[in-house]
Amino acid sequence: MKLNKVIATIAGIGFLFGQGSVCRGQDWPRFRGPTGLGYTKEGDLPLTWGGPDNKNVLWKAPLKGQGHASPIVWGEAVFVCTAHWSPTVRERKKVIPEQHIICYRATDGKMLWDTLVPPGPWMRTDFRSGPGGGYAAATPATDGNLVYCAFGSSVLAALDFRGKIVWCNEILPYTFDVTLGSSPILYEDTVILFCAMAQKSDSRVVAFDKTSGKVKWETKLADTDFGHSTPVLISVNTKPQMLLLASGMKEGEKALQSLDPTNGELLWWCRGEGDAASPAYDSGLVYFDSGRGGPGVALDPTGSGDVSKTHIRWTIRQTGQALSSPIIVAKHLYRLHTPGILKCWELAEGKQVYSERVKGISSTWASPIADPHGRLFFANAGKSYVIQAGPKFRVLAVNDLGDGNHPSPAVGKRRMFLVGMNNLFCVGSKK
């Protein structure tokens, strides 16, 4: 492992430590928050922000580089991953960019440290995956002790809260499609990475020991085509399940798979399509689609083996393209599609309730979050919408920070954090 470079640090950051490894309600420790499903316990998020007077914008901080990794929050620390090429680089396809993980202070946006993660073995040439060339697509995760980040050069690293690299692993082999898009998740003493590859024989899911980086278990997924979704952890009849979704933008026999996160044992699987979107789960039903258009499926996750003929409750014949993930709130399923179409279905039977335009929204990649009042935040650092959940389409607010990008929002202590192309924003009530 190459020596990490800590660009900036401060002496007085002891308040970031000793907070324990149990996630508290105000923390946002991974992609889509504590549950991985987009729910926050914060009930006092602002409905309006930005505009000419920067309403409810508490601070903004410049980013070094770009990416569409979402931010995460633990206590008073906000973590962001970016990729940065030097201005002297003339041909990006021949140079792996700097891979940054940056820590900001949540109260005022002060940068606490900026660490360069050593590059992995994959020099990418396909930059379709957006800002940062896809090198900074995966969202980091934290347990309050270490921060875990994956970058598109095919590397997974763990850092402490001072920005020092504790371990760094190359992900081999790396026949990912376009980029490494799946974010790491944490379960007990492991950090888990879903590697759904363009070369199916390389597909696998790997659990690393959080402290040492050593492999604790690995499950080969030879029937799994490529995908970029992040696994979701759910509890079914008091037992944990880890949902993996990928089928290479076409129908697959094992598009959605459920594994035991303690050992990687395959529990059940379902036919369908999967790629960019993570599943949704509530009221005893899992919903999934690929995010690329095609069918959507709702199923009961209590089965075993092939549940395609026994546990599917309903299907949507055709969904639109939506690289964001779905969300379930108050017995309804919500899905944002390109070019800014919000659809709502009844969860119980899959009956469509409405299909409405959210005109000019900056990103249909950013996944929504929902607060305890049933308010849906389709938020990014550009033009965003706040929608009231329910059977009627009701817009509560339209906001714009003028820095549109694809990362999903993060939440902590009545504040929302949004990553733009140029800045990290903190929005919250100025009362």
N, C-alpha and C positions, 0 to 999 in steps of 0.2 A: 504494500500500500504506500502510495506517495504521501509525503508530508503535507497535511492540510495547511492552507493559508488563511489565517484569521485576519481579516482586513480591519475590522473595528471592534472594540470591546470597551466596556466601562467597568470601573471597580465596584460600583454600588449596585450589583444586580442580585444580591443575596435574596431579595424578595421573591425571586423566581424559583427558589429551591425549597426543598422540604415540604412540598405540597402533597406528597403521597402519590400513589399510583391509581387511586380510585377516581374515576371521572365524576366531577360535580356538575350540577345542572347547568351552570353558566358557561362551562367549557365546551369547546367545539373541536374535538381531538382528531378528527379524520374527515375524509370526504363525506359530505352530507350529514355531519354531526355525530352526536353520541350513539345514535341508533343506526346510522348509515342510511336512514330512510327520509331524512329531510325535516325532522320535527325538532322544534325548540320549545323549551319551557318558558322562555322570555316572553312576557306579555306586554311589555312597554316599549317595543321597538317603534321608531317613528314611522308614520305612514307617508310622510312627505320629506323630500330632501333634494338638494341641488338647486338648479335653476340659476337665474341671474344673481340672486343674493346669497347663493350657497347655503340655503336653509338647512339647518340641522347637520351640516358638515362640520364635524368637530375638528378634524385635521386631515391633511393629505401629505403623503411622503413620497418622494421620487423613488422609482424602481431602478435597479441596475439590471438591464436586460429585460426580456419579455418571456411570457409563457402563458399557458392556460391551465396551469395547476391552480386549484382553489386554495385560499388561505386556511389556516387552522389557528385556534386560540386555546391557550392554557393559562389561566390566571391573568397576569398582565403581560403576557408574551404573545405576539402574533408572528407566525412563521409563514414565509412565502418562498417558493422555488422559482427561479428564472434561469434562462440561458442567455449568454451574452457573447457576441463576436466583437473583437476589436475593430474599430473603424478602418484599420489597415488591411483587414482580411478582404480580399477581392473576390474570392470564390468560396462561398460557404460550404460547398459540397466537398471541399478538400481539407476542411479544418473542423475538428470538434470544438464547439464553443465552450467558454467557461460555464460551469454548472454551479450556480449559486444557491445556497439556502440562507435566507436573511431573517434575522430576528428583530422585530420592532417592539417598542414599548406601547402597549395598548392605550395608555392614558393620553399620550401626546404625539405618538408617531416617531419618536426618536429611534434611530437605528442603533441597536445594541451590539450587534455583530453581523458579519457577513463572511461566510465560510465557502471556500471553493472545494467542491467534492471532486476527487480525481476522476478523470474520464474512464469509462469502460472501453470495451474493445470495438464497439459498433460505431463506425463513421457513416452517418446516414446521408442519403442523397435524395430522398423523397420528402419534400417539405409541405405536402398537402395538408398536414395536420395543424397548420395555423401558426400563431405567434410563437416565436422562439424556435421555429422549425420543428416543433414537436419534441424537442429535447427536454422541455420542462412541461410535460403534459400530466404527469401523475401528481396527485395531491399527497403531501406528507401526512404522517400520523404520529401521535405522541401519547405516552402514558404518564406524563408529568415528570419522568426521570430522563428519558432519552427521546430524541426525535428521529423518525425513520423516513428516508426519502429515496425515491427511485427516479432515475433520469434515463433519457432516451439513448444514451450511449451504452445501455444495458449494465447498469450498476445500481446496487442497493447499499445504502450507508446508514449508520446510526451515529448520532451526535449527542453530546450532553448539552445542558442548557447554557453552557458558556461558549458553545460553538466548536468544541474540540471533537474531532472524529474518533469514535470508539472502535468501530470496525467498518470495513468496506468490502463488499463482495461483488465480483463480476458475475453477471447472470449468463450462464452458458448452458446450452446453445442459445442463440438469440435470433431465431427466424421469425421474429414478430412481423406483423403486417403493418407497414408504414411507420409505426412508432410503438413504444412501450406506453400504453395508455391506461392500464389498470393500476389503481392506487393500492399501496400496501394497507392491510388492516391488522389489528391486534386482537389476539385471543389468548387469555391467560398468560403464559410465559413465552408466547411465540409472536413473531411478525410474519404474516402470510402474504405471499405474492402469487397471483394468478397469472400464469404464462400460457395464454391461448395463442398458438403459433400458426403461421401460414403453412408451415410444414407440420402436418398433424402429428407425425411421429415424435415431434419435440414438445408437444403440448403437455403441460403438467401444472400442478399447484404445489408450492414448496412452503414449508413452515420452518423458519429459522429461529433459533434461540435468541431472545431479545437482547440478552447481555453479551453473548459471545459471537453471534452471527453464524454459529454452526448449524447445519441442517439437522432438525429434529425428526421430521418425516417428509416424505415426498410421494405424491400420487401421480402416476402417469395417466394421461388422458388422451390416448391414441385415437379416440373417436371424436375428439374436439377440434373443430376448425378454428380459425383465428377470431379474435374478439378483443374489445378494449374496455369492457365493463369492469366495474369494481365489485368484488363479492359482498354479499349482504349476510349478516348474522341474524337469525331469528330463533325464537324458542317455541317449540311445538310439543305440547303435553309435557312441559317442564324440561325437555331435552333440547340441546342446542343443534341447530342446523346451519350450514354455510351454503348459500346459494351461489352457483357459478353459472354465468350465462354467456354462451358464445356458440356460433354455428357458421361463421364465415359468410355472412350476408346471404344465406340461403337456408332452406329448411334442413334441419338435422334431427336425427333420431334422439340425440341426447343434447339438445340445445340448452335446456335448463337441467342442471344436476344439483342434487343436495348431498353434501358430504358431512361427516362428523368432524368438526374442527379440532377435536382432541387428537385424532390420529389419521385423518384423511380417508376414512372408510366411506365408500359410496353407499348412500342410503336409498335414493330413488332418482329417476330421471324422467324427462318429458319431452316429447316431440314439439318442435316449433322453430323459431328463428331468434338469433341473438347476435349482437355485435357491440354497439356503443352504449346502450342504456342499461342501467342496473334495475333489478326487479323492485316492485313495491309490495308491501305486505301490511295488512290490517284486517281485523274482524275475521280471522281464520282463513283468508284467501291471499294467495300470491298472484300478482299480475306481472306479465312480462311481454315485451316485444323487442324487436332488434334495434329500434332507433333509426332504421334505414327504410322504413315502410314495410308493408307486409302484414301478416296476421298478428293479433294480440290475443293472449291466452290468460284466463283466470283459472286457478286450480286450488284444490284442497291439498295442503302439504303433509297430510298424515299417512300417506301410503308408503309402499316399499317397492323396489324394483321399477319396472316400466309402468308409470301411472297414466300414460297417454290415453288409454281407453277406459280408465276407471275413475280418475279423480279430476278431470277437466270439468269445470262448471259452466263455462261459456267461452265463446271466442268472438273476436272482432275480425271480420273478413279482411279488411284492409285498413291499415293506419298510415298516416303521412310520415314523412321523414322527420325525425326528432332526436337529435343527438343528446338532448337532455334526458333525465330520468323521470318516470311517472311518479305521482304522489297520490295517496289516498287520505281523504279528510271527510269526516262526518258522513260515512256510508257512500261517498262518491269518489270516483277515480278521475283525475285531471291529467291532461296530456297536452303539452304545447308543441305544435307542429310548425315547420316551415311552410309559408312565409309569414308567420305570426298568426296562427289559428289556434285558439284554445278550445279544446273539446272536453266535455264532461259526460261521464256515464254513471248510471246507478251500479254500485259495486255488486249488489246481490245477484242481479240477472244480466248485467251488461247492456241495459237499454240506454241508448244515447239520450242525454238530457238537453244539451245544447252544443253548438259550434259557432264561435264568435271570433271576430278579428280583434287582435291587440295590435293596432296599427303602429308600425314603425319601431317595434321593440328591437333593441340592438343585437340580441343574441337569442337563438333558440337552442343553444348548446348548454347554457347555464341552467342547472337543475333548481327547481323551486324549493322554498322552505315554507313551513306552516307553523303559526304560533297557536297558543291555547285558545285564542278567540276565533279560530277558523279563518284567519287572514292568510292568504297565499301571497308570498313575495316572489314574483318572477323578476328577480333583481340581478343586475349587473352594473358595471361602472358606466354604462351609457344610458339609453332610454329603458326604463323599467316600469312595471305595472304591479300594483297591489290590488288583489281581487278578493272579494268576500266569498268564502266557500258556501255552497248551497245549491239548490236546484235552479236558481236564477242567476244570470250573468250580471254581476254588480261590480263595477270598477270603483275602488276607493281612492286611488291616486295614480297619477302618472308622473314619473320623476326622470330627471336626466342630469348626469354628471359630466357628459360630454367626452367620455374616455372609454367608449365601448370596447368590451373584450368578452371572452367566453367563460372565465372562471365563475363557479357558483359562489354564493355568499357564505360567510361564516358569521357566527353570532357569539357574543360574550358580554354579560353584564349590561343588558339593555342597549347594546351597540351592535351595529352590523358593519362588517369589513368587506370591502369590494376591491378586487384587483383589476385595474385598467391596463391599457397598453403602456402608459407612462407612469402612473401613480397608484399607490395604495391609499384607499379612502376609508375613513371611519365616520359613520353617520350615527347620530343618536340625538335624543332630545336635549336642547340647550336650556331647558328650564332650570 
